[in-house]
Amino acid sequence: MCQATIYRRGNGEVEILRDVISLERTEEGWIAQSLFGESKRFQGRIERIDFLKHTITLIQELP
């Protein structure tokens, strides 16, 4: 299986969602959906995608 884990970097690194199967950019930010149907919305920009470690790291955008 190739699910990813999304992290947000700022003051440390915070896990946002595990077992992510889709990530979609919207006008309001991002929507991620997990394998188990959980969905989360969040803001930020992608800093790094590591396909080997199955991680996506975001940086929180300041308003």
C-alpha positions in Angstrom: 0.0 0.0 0.0 1.2 3.5 -0.7 -0.7 5.8 1.7 1.1 8.8 2.9 1.3 10.8 6.2 0.9 14.6 6.1 2.9 16.7 8.5 2.9 20.5 9.1 6.1 22.2 9.9 6.3 25.4 12.0 7.2 25.3 15.6 8.2 21.6 15.4 6.5 19.1 13.2 2.8 18.1 13.7 1.1 15.2 12.2 -2.1 16.2 10.3 -3.4 12.9 8.9 -2.2 9.3 8.3 -3.1 6.8 5.6 -3.8 9.6 3.1 -5.0 8.4 -0.3 -5.8 11.8 -1.9 -4.7 15.4 -1.6 -6.6 18.1 -3.5 -5.8 21.8 -3.8 -8.8 24.1 -3.4 -9.3 27.9 -3.3 -9.4 27.6 0.5 -6.3 25.4 0.9 -6.0 21.6 0.8 -8.4 18.7 1.4 -6.9 15.4 2.3 -8.8 12.1 2.6 -7.6 9.0 4.4 -8.1 5.3 3.4 -10.7 5.1 6.1 -12.8 8.0 4.9 -11.6 10.7 7.3 -11.2 14.0 5.6 -9.4 17.1 6.8 -9.0 20.7 5.4 -5.9 22.8 6.1 -3.8 25.7 4.9 -0.2 25.8 3.9 2.2 25.1 1.0 3.9 21.9 0.2 7.6 21.9 1.2 8.5 18.3 0.5 7.1 15.1 -0.8 9.1 12.0 0.1 7.9 9.0 -1.9 10.3 6.6 -0.2 9.1 7.5 3.3 5.5 8.2 2.1 5.4 11.6 3.7 4.2 15.1 2.7 5.5 18.1 4.6 3.7 21.4 4.6 4.7 24.8 5.8 2.0 26.9 7.5 1.4 30.1 5.4 1.2 33.3 7.4 -1.8 35.5 6.6 
